[in-house]
């Protein structure tokens, strides 16, 4: 089967390209003036931001439209976690599983089985369960079913001012007109990681799904992420399809600083999305707390408010417009600290797509 055709998202208009700061209005690299060069990565778009201050420390193609894969599940959590009672028990319908290949990333629910909403969230985040995503979207969508859940995701994206994000599927499996940006993913990460329940789910290593009538008990283990290999990691979500390549959203905390890293379009070699995320986090933590090339906008601020580009006397970030990628600059740059840190994640094929089994 041939690979899926590349999507044709709408062009990024000039106003949205500058959201968060004029320095971010580039398809190339934006880093603070005087800062060390960012590590060379294969990701076609990335961003590092301080979730406490809202400052964007650097990015590459931050506002470019890209395909999300399973990091889209964070938007599902942002939209529906506030609405759904974690203790509610729901029954899985055949329609929830009808369009899923069982060889894809699934939690392992069965039609007719009964599961708590909390177990479904754990299945979504620990096992990247596409089946759990469909059930949660259907239940959260009310009378409109799964599409109602997807609509809630798009409504939440608008509320967060993640205006370069459009969901077509709750799981992140490729769908028509589905796209996001590295900047938008940072806005979504800020909303999800602000929730104690979300952070608790993301930090869970092993979860037990209790037995219920017609539903056997089973355990779920968190797929390998940076939780056990990068100090201070609060959690992360990976994704992969043939179209999206590797994607990642993660958050780590060090000395009171909580940094988010988002990346899209990464390749499995030499570091993979996890290795590249760790390298970018190392770079971000090494920067001065005052370093900034922009900021994360908030839902409540006026839409015509002028973006800040520099803070506390810092000069605006320098912008490299010569390339839409962070071109390899010093391939020795750590072997990048982490060439042996992370192994390329396993992948499973879904028709013409492949979706990783990691969260």
C-alpha positions as CSV (number, residue, x, y, z in Angstrom):
1,X,0.0,0.0,0.0
2,X,1.5,3.4,-0.9
3,X,2.2,5.9,1.9
4,X,-0.5,8.5,2.6
5,X,-0.5,11.6,0.6
6,X,1.0,14.7,2.2
7,X,-1.7,17.0,3.8
8,X,-2.5,20.4,2.4
9,X,-3.1,22.5,5.5
10,X,-4.1,26.1,5.0
11,X,-1.2,28.6,4.7
12,X,-0.1,30.3,7.9
13,X,-1.2,33.9,7.7
14,X,1.2,36.6,8.9
15,X,-0.8,37.6,12.0
16,X,-0.8,34.0,13.3
17,X,2.8,33.5,12.4
18,X,3.8,36.3,14.8
19,X,1.6,35.1,17.8
20,X,3.8,35.1,20.8
21,X,6.5,37.4,19.4
22,X,7.8,38.6,16.1
23,X,11.0,36.6,16.5
24,X,8.8,33.4,16.1
25,X,7.5,34.5,12.7
26,X,10.0,32.4,10.8
27,X,10.2,29.0,9.3
28,X,13.8,28.9,10.5
29,X,15.6,29.1,13.8
30,X,14.8,31.6,16.6
31,X,17.1,31.6,19.7
32,X,18.0,34.3,22.2
33,X,20.7,36.7,21.2
34,X,24.1,35.6,22.6
35,X,22.8,32.1,23.5
36,X,24.7,29.0,22.5
37,X,23.6,27.4,19.3
38,X,20.7,25.0,19.7
39,X,21.5,21.4,19.1
40,X,21.2,19.9,15.6
41,X,18.1,17.8,15.3
42,X,16.1,16.2,12.5
43,X,12.7,17.6,13.7
44,X,11.3,20.0,11.2
45,X,9.6,22.0,13.9
46,X,10.4,22.4,17.6
47,X,9.9,24.7,20.6
48,X,11.2,24.9,24.1
49,X,9.2,27.0,26.6
50,X,9.2,27.7,30.3
51,X,5.7,26.8,31.6
52,X,6.1,28.8,34.8
53,X,7.0,32.1,33.2
54,X,5.4,31.5,29.8
55,X,8.6,32.5,28.0
56,X,9.6,30.8,24.8
57,X,13.3,30.0,25.0
58,X,13.7,29.1,21.4
59,X,12.2,27.3,18.4
60,X,12.4,26.3,14.8
61,X,9.4,26.7,12.5
62,X,7.4,27.2,15.6
63,X,4.2,28.2,13.8
64,X,4.6,25.9,10.7
65,X,1.7,23.4,10.1
66,X,2.7,19.8,10.8
67,X,1.0,16.4,11.3
68,X,0.7,15.5,15.0
69,X,0.3,11.7,15.3
70,X,-0.4,10.6,18.9
71,X,0.6,13.8,20.6
72,X,-2.9,14.9,19.5
73,X,-4.1,12.8,22.5
74,X,-3.0,15.7,24.8
75,X,-5.6,17.9,23.1
76,X,-8.2,15.2,23.8
77,X,-7.1,15.3,27.5
78,X,-7.2,19.1,27.6
79,X,-10.7,19.1,26.2
80,X,-12.4,16.2,28.1
81,X,-10.5,15.6,31.3
82,X,-12.3,18.6,33.0
83,X,-15.7,17.2,31.8
84,X,-15.5,13.5,32.6
85,X,-15.9,12.0,36.1
86,X,-12.9,9.6,36.5
87,X,-15.0,7.2,38.6
88,X,-17.7,6.9,35.9
89,X,-17.8,3.4,34.4
90,X,-18.7,3.1,30.7
91,X,-19.2,0.3,28.3
92,X,-17.2,-0.1,25.2
93,X,-19.2,-0.2,22.0
94,X,-18.3,-2.1,18.8
95,X,-18.3,1.2,17.0
96,X,-15.4,2.3,19.2
97,X,-13.2,-0.5,17.8
98,X,-14.6,-0.9,14.3
99,X,-12.0,1.2,12.5
100,X,-9.0,0.2,14.5
101,X,-6.4,-2.4,13.5
102,X,-5.7,-4.4,16.7
103,X,-2.0,-4.3,15.8
104,X,-2.0,-0.6,16.3
105,X,-1.3,1.1,19.7
106,X,-4.2,0.0,21.8
107,X,-5.0,-0.2,25.5
108,X,-6.7,-3.6,24.9
109,X,-10.4,-2.9,25.7
110,X,-13.0,-5.2,24.4
111,X,-16.5,-4.6,23.0
112,X,-19.0,-4.9,25.8
113,X,-16.3,-4.5,28.5
114,X,-16.8,-2.0,31.3
115,X,-14.0,0.4,32.3
116,X,-13.7,3.5,34.5
117,X,-12.9,6.8,32.8
118,X,-9.7,6.9,34.9
119,X,-8.6,3.5,33.5
120,X,-9.3,4.8,30.0
121,X,-7.1,7.9,30.6
122,X,-4.3,5.7,31.9
123,X,-4.7,3.5,28.8
124,X,-4.6,6.6,26.6
125,X,-1.4,8.0,28.2
126,X,0.5,4.9,29.2
127,X,-0.2,2.8,26.2
128,X,-1.1,5.4,23.6
129,X,-4.4,3.6,23.3
130,X,-6.3,4.5,20.1
131,X,-9.2,2.4,21.4
132,X,-9.3,4.4,24.6
133,X,-9.2,7.7,22.6
134,X,-12.3,6.6,20.6
135,X,-14.2,5.6,23.8
136,X,-13.3,8.8,25.6
137,X,-14.3,11.0,22.6
138,X,-17.6,9.2,22.2
139,X,-18.5,9.5,25.9
140,X,-17.3,13.1,26.1
141,X,-19.1,14.0,22.9
142,X,-22.5,13.4,24.4
143,X,-25.3,13.0,21.9
144,X,-22.9,13.8,19.0
145,X,-20.8,10.8,19.8
146,X,-17.2,10.5,18.7
147,X,-17.4,13.5,16.4
148,X,-18.7,15.5,19.3
149,X,-15.5,14.7,21.2
150,X,-13.4,15.8,18.2
151,X,-15.4,19.0,18.1
152,X,-14.7,19.5,21.8
153,X,-11.0,19.2,21.0
154,X,-11.2,21.9,18.3
155,X,-13.2,24.1,20.6
156,X,-10.6,23.7,23.3
157,X,-7.8,24.5,20.8
158,X,-9.6,27.8,20.0
159,X,-10.0,28.5,23.7
160,X,-6.3,28.0,24.3
161,X,-5.6,30.2,21.2
162,X,-3.9,27.2,19.5
163,X,-5.3,28.5,16.3
164,X,-3.0,26.4,14.1
165,X,-4.4,23.2,15.4
166,X,-7.3,21.2,13.8
167,X,-8.2,17.7,15.0
168,X,-9.9,15.2,12.7
169,X,-9.4,12.1,14.9
170,X,-9.3,11.8,18.7
171,X,-6.3,9.5,18.6
172,X,-4.0,11.4,16.3
173,X,-4.2,8.8,13.6
174,X,-3.9,10.6,10.3
175,X,-7.1,12.2,9.1
176,X,-8.1,14.8,6.5
177,X,-7.3,18.3,7.4
178,X,-5.5,17.4,10.6
179,X,-2.5,19.6,11.7
180,X,-0.9,21.4,14.5
181,X,2.3,23.4,15.3
182,X,5.1,23.2,17.8
183,X,3.9,26.4,19.4
184,X,0.3,25.2,19.7
185,X,1.5,22.0,21.3
186,X,3.3,24.0,24.0
187,X,0.0,25.8,24.7
188,X,-1.7,22.4,25.0
189,X,1.0,21.0,27.2
190,X,0.7,24.0,29.5
191,X,-3.0,23.3,30.0
192,X,-2.6,19.6,30.6
193,X,0.4,19.7,32.8
194,X,-1.3,22.3,35.0
195,X,-3.7,19.5,36.1
196,X,-2.7,17.3,39.1
197,X,-4.6,14.3,37.8
198,X,-3.0,14.5,34.3
199,X,0.5,14.8,35.9
200,X,-0.3,11.8,38.1
201,X,-1.4,9.7,35.1
202,X,1.7,10.6,33.2
203,X,4.0,9.7,36.0
204,X,2.3,6.2,36.5
205,X,4.6,3.3,35.7
206,X,2.1,0.4,36.1
207,X,-1.7,0.7,36.3
208,X,-4.1,-2.1,37.2
209,X,-7.4,-2.3,35.4
210,X,-9.9,-4.0,37.8
211,X,-12.1,-6.9,36.8
212,X,-15.8,-6.2,36.1
213,X,-18.6,-8.3,34.8
214,X,-17.5,-9.4,31.4
215,X,-14.2,-7.5,31.8
216,X,-11.0,-9.4,33.0
217,X,-8.5,-7.6,35.1
218,X,-5.2,-6.7,33.5
219,X,-2.1,-4.5,34.0
220,X,-0.7,-1.7,31.8
221,X,2.9,-0.7,31.9
222,X,4.1,2.7,30.8
223,X,6.0,2.4,27.5
224,X,9.5,3.7,27.6
225,X,9.7,7.5,27.7
226,X,12.1,9.9,29.3
227,X,10.6,9.2,32.7
228,X,13.3,6.9,33.8
229,X,16.2,8.2,31.7
230,X,16.0,12.0,31.9
231,X,16.2,13.5,35.5
232,X,13.2,15.7,36.4
233,X,10.8,14.4,33.7
234,X,7.2,14.9,34.6
235,X,5.9,13.0,31.6
236,X,5.9,12.9,27.9
237,X,3.9,11.7,24.9
238,X,5.4,10.3,21.7
239,X,3.7,9.7,18.3
240,X,4.5,8.2,15.0
241,X,2.8,7.7,11.6
242,X,4.5,7.4,8.2
243,X,3.1,10.8,7.4
244,X,4.0,12.6,10.7
245,X,7.3,10.8,11.3
246,X,8.2,11.0,15.0
247,X,6.6,13.6,17.3
248,X,7.0,14.3,21.0
249,X,5.7,16.6,23.8
250,X,7.3,16.4,27.2
251,X,7.9,18.4,30.4
252,X,10.8,18.3,32.8
253,X,11.5,20.2,36.0
254,X,14.8,21.3,37.4
255,X,15.7,23.9,40.1
256,X,12.2,25.3,40.0
257,X,12.1,25.7,36.3
258,X,9.5,23.6,34.4
259,X,10.3,23.4,30.7
260,X,8.2,21.9,27.9
261,X,9.7,20.6,24.7
262,X,7.6,20.0,21.6
263,X,8.9,18.6,18.3
264,X,7.4,17.4,15.1
265,X,8.7,15.6,12.0
266,X,11.7,13.9,13.6
267,X,13.5,10.8,12.3
268,X,14.5,7.7,14.1
269,X,18.2,8.2,13.6
270,X,20.6,9.2,15.0
271,X,18.7,10.1,18.3
272,X,15.0,9.7,17.6
273,X,12.4,12.0,19.1
274,X,13.3,11.2,22.7
275,X,17.0,11.8,22.2
276,X,16.3,15.1,20.4
277,X,13.9,16.1,23.1
278,X,16.5,15.5,25.8
279,X,19.1,17.4,23.9
280,X,16.8,20.4,23.5
281,X,15.8,20.3,27.2
282,X,19.5,20.3,28.2
283,X,20.0,23.3,26.0
284,X,17.0,25.1,27.5
285,X,18.0,24.4,31.1
286,X,21.4,25.8,30.4
287,X,20.0,29.2,29.2
288,X,19.6,32.1,31.5
289,X,16.1,32.3,33.1
290,X,15.8,35.7,31.4
291,X,16.4,34.3,27.9
292,X,13.4,34.7,25.6
293,X,12.4,34.9,22.0
294,X,8.7,35.2,22.7
295,X,6.0,33.9,25.0
296,X,3.1,31.6,25.3
297,X,-0.2,33.5,25.0
298,X,-3.0,32.8,27.4
299,X,-6.7,32.3,26.8
300,X,-7.8,35.4,28.8
301,X,-5.6,38.0,27.3
302,X,-6.8,40.5,24.6
303,X,-6.2,39.2,21.2
304,X,-4.8,42.5,20.0
305,X,-2.3,42.7,22.9
306,X,1.2,43.2,21.6
307,X,3.5,40.2,22.0
308,X,6.6,40.5,24.1
309,X,9.8,39.4,22.5
310,X,12.3,40.1,25.2
311,X,12.2,40.5,29.0
312,X,14.3,41.9,31.8
313,X,16.7,43.7,29.5
314,X,17.3,40.8,27.2
315,X,17.7,41.7,23.6
316,X,15.2,40.2,21.1
317,X,16.2,36.7,19.9
318,X,18.2,36.3,16.7
319,X,16.4,34.6,13.9
320,X,18.0,32.3,11.3
321,X,15.9,32.4,8.2
322,X,18.2,30.5,5.9
323,X,16.6,27.1,6.5
324,X,13.3,25.7,7.8
325,X,15.3,23.1,9.7
326,X,17.8,23.1,12.5
327,X,20.6,22.0,10.2
328,X,23.3,19.7,11.6
329,X,25.8,22.1,13.0
330,X,28.0,20.1,15.3
331,X,27.2,16.5,14.8
332,X,29.6,15.9,17.6
333,X,27.4,17.9,19.9
334,X,27.1,15.3,22.3
335,X,26.7,12.5,19.9
336,X,24.6,14.5,21.3
337,X,24.9,13.7,24.9
338,X,22.4,11.0,24.4
339,X,23.0,8.9,21.3
340,X,23.1,6.0,23.6
341,X,20.4,7.3,25.9
342,X,17.4,6.4,23.8
343,X,16.8,3.5,21.5
344,X,14.5,4.1,18.5
345,X,10.9,3.3,19.6
346,X,9.2,0.3,18.2
347,X,6.6,0.8,15.5
348,X,3.6,-1.0,14.3
349,X,2.0,-0.8,10.9
350,X,-1.5,0.3,10.4
351,X,-2.4,-0.1,6.8
352,X,-0.4,2.6,5.0
353,X,0.4,4.2,8.4
354,X,2.5,3.2,11.4
355,X,1.7,4.2,14.9
356,X,4.2,3.7,17.7
357,X,3.2,1.8,20.8
358,X,4.8,4.3,23.1
359,X,2.9,7.1,24.8
